[in-house]
Amino acid sequence: MKNVTVEICCGSYHDALLAEAGGAKRVELNSAMALGGLTPSMSQLLLIKRETKLKVIAMARPRGAGFCYGKEDFKQMLFDCQMMMSHGADGVAFGCLKPDATIDLTQTELMVKAIKDKGGVAVFHRAFDCVKNPFEAAEQLINLSVDRLLTSGQKEKAIEGWELIRQLNETYKDKIEILAGGGVNEENALELVEKTGVSQIHSSCKHWITDPTTKGNDVSFSYLKGDHEYCYDGVSSHKVEALCKIFY
């Protein structure tokens, strides 16, 4: 199947190198993937743009948990956005909600302006999956000139939320790009595309890497339990390659 863009969710410079080695042409760049992805460091962005041909959508997210930002968090978030766009990012992924789980129109408008002022792509991320009325929210994002919407169809995994993704794509595909993400892998990606009609998918292609210094003596720095307590997550170039081969 042609004309399907595979975007790889990366948590480091090394992840991005592995994503490109596997055949990806676009990445979403984060830090702290264990928290769902936070703003990356400037060095990550600069190294990737210097050493690869990847399109880089940089995450602007100042903290974990939800997406309702006070003035201090949002000030940092907007400044991060401006700096990343000034240093080579091809776009920025972000999401701003009010306490009632509706789109924060004011914050979103400011973020979009900061991105578009530098000719970038404005991507509203999976904060969208927390809104109460997805169609009203989608129309608001379109009115604010958001270019792309990342969603799992308001389910834990996109393959479970395929029906809403299909409805969003059929209703709004001429006005906003629908990027399907959340648990997407080489085993379900083709089914997801066929069911929804989307032309873009988002995947972490994750695997576990062991660091033997994670625990020592009576001290532990593990953020995982069980078999992965000595591990951290990273991109598998083999999984990226397997996914890309389906569509490229």
N, C-alpha and C positions, 0 to 999 in steps of 0.2 A: 504494500500500500504506500503510495507516494503522497507528497505534500503534507506530511505530518511532522511538526517540529517537536523534537524531544528536548526538554529543558531538564537539566540535572541540578538538584539542590545540593549545594556544596557548603561545607563548614570550615574550609581552610584553603590556602593556596595550593597545598598538595592535592586536595580533593579535586580542584579545578584542573590540575595537570592530568590527573587520572581520568577525569571526565572527557577531556579533549582526546586523550590517548584512546579512549573507547569509542570515539566517533561523535561525541556531542559537539554542537556548535553554539549552544547558549547555556549559561548557568545562572542560577540564583545564588548569590554569594552571601553567606551568613557567618556568624560565630555562634558558639554555644548552642549547638543543635539539640542538646539534651533539654533545653528550655523552649524548643520549638523554633529556634533561630533568632539571633539578635544581630544588631548592627556589626558588620565586620570591621576589622582594623584597616586603616588606610594603606598599610604595607601590603596586606592581602590584595587589595584592589590594584595597587600600582604594579605589583609583581605580575599579576595575571594579565593585565593589559599590556605590559611590557613584553611578556614572554609567550603569550598565546594569541590566537586569532579569535578567541571566544567573545561572543556578545555577553556582557555582564550586567545582570539586573541585581543591584545591590539592595540588601535589606536595610530598612530604617525602622528599627524597633529597639527602644532604649532599655527595656526590661522584660522579664517573663510575665506569666499569668495573662491577664486580659488585655484589652485594647482601648480602655478608657483613660485618657491621659490628662493629668493636671498641667498647669501652665509651665512648670519646671521641666517635666518630662517632655512636653511637646516642644519647648524651646530648644532642648538638646536634639530632639528628633529632627526638627526642621533644619537646624544647623548642620547635623550629620548629612542630611539630604543635600544641602547646598554644597558642602565640601566634596561629597562623593561625585556629584554631577560636575563639579569643577575639576575633578581629577580623573576623568575618563570613564565613569560609569555610563553605560548605555541606557540605563533607566533605573528606577527605584521602586521597590515593592514596599508597601506600607498599608496600614489599616487603622482608622480612627473611628471609635464608636462613642456614643453617649451612654450614660448609665442605664438607660432603658433599652439598650441594644439596637438603637437606630444609628444611621450614619451621622457622624459629626461633620456637618456640611462646612462649617467654618474652617476647621483644621484640614479637611480634605482639600478644600479649595486652595489653601495656602501651600500644601504639599504639591498639588498638581502644578501650580504656578512656578514653584521652584524647579520642578523637573522640566517643564515645557520651556522655561526661559533659557535652558541649556540644550534644547532640542532633544530631550530624552523621552523615554516611554514611561508613562505613569501606570503602575500596576497596583491594583487593590488586592491584597492577599486574603488568606482564609479567615480573617476577621469577619468577612462576609458570611461565613458559615454559622456565625452566632446571631445574625440579625433575625428579627421575627417575621418580617415580610420581605422575602428575597426579590420579588418582582418590583416592589416599590423601591427597594434599595438599589437594584440594578438600574432603574430609570434615573434615580438621583445621581448615581455615578456617571451615567452617560451624559446627563445635563452638566456635570462638572468637568467633562472632557477627559475622564479616565479612559485609557486606551485598552487595558486588559484586566480581566477578572479571574483570579485563581480561586477555584472552589472544588470541594469534594461533594457538592450537592447536599450540604448540611448533614452529612453522615460521617462516621469515623473514617470510612474509606470511600473513594470515588466510585468504585464498582458497586457499592451499596446505594450510592446517591445518584446513580446514572439517570434516573427518570427526570429529576429536577435539572440536572446538567443538560439533558436533551432539550427540555422545555426552554431553559435559558438560552441555549444555543439557537434553537429554532426561532425564538422570539426576537433576539437581540443581536444575532451574529453580524448583521450589517452595520451595527452601531458600536459594538464593543467586542473585543476578542475574548472568547471563553477558553481558559486554560484549565484543564481537568487535572487535579492532583490530590494525593492522599492515598497511600498504599498502592500506588501504581507500580507494576513490575512487568517483567517479560512474560509472565504467565497470564496476566489479565488485560494488558494494554490494548491488544487488538480487539478484544471483546468490548472494551470500554469505548474505543473509537467507533466501532460499528454500531453500538447501541445509541451513542450520543450525537454522532456526527461532528464532533470537535476535530480541529486540525492541529491542536497543541496539547501535549501532555507533560506533566511535571512529576519527576521521580527522584528519590534520594539514592537509589541503587546501593543501599547500605550494606556494609558488612562490619564485622567486629575485629578489632586489632588489639593484640595483647601488649600491655606495658607491665613488665614484672615488678616495677618499682611503685605500683599503685598502693600496695600495702607493705608495711614493714614494722617489725617490733609490735608495739601496741597502738600503732597509728594506721588509719585507713583514709585514703582519698578517693575511694570508689564512689561512683554515682550510680552503679548498677549492682544488681544482686545475682546470686546463683552462679551459673556457669560463666557469666560475663563480668564478674566483680573485678577482674583485673583488666578489663577492656575499655576501649573508647570506640566510637563509631566513625567510620569513614566511607568514602566512595570506593566501590569495587569497579575497576576498569572492565573486568570481564562481564559484570552485570550491565554496565553501560553499553558495551559492545553487543550483548545479546538483545538488549532493548532496541538499540539503533538499527540493527540488522532487520528488524521487523518492518521498518518504515523507510530506510535509506537504501 
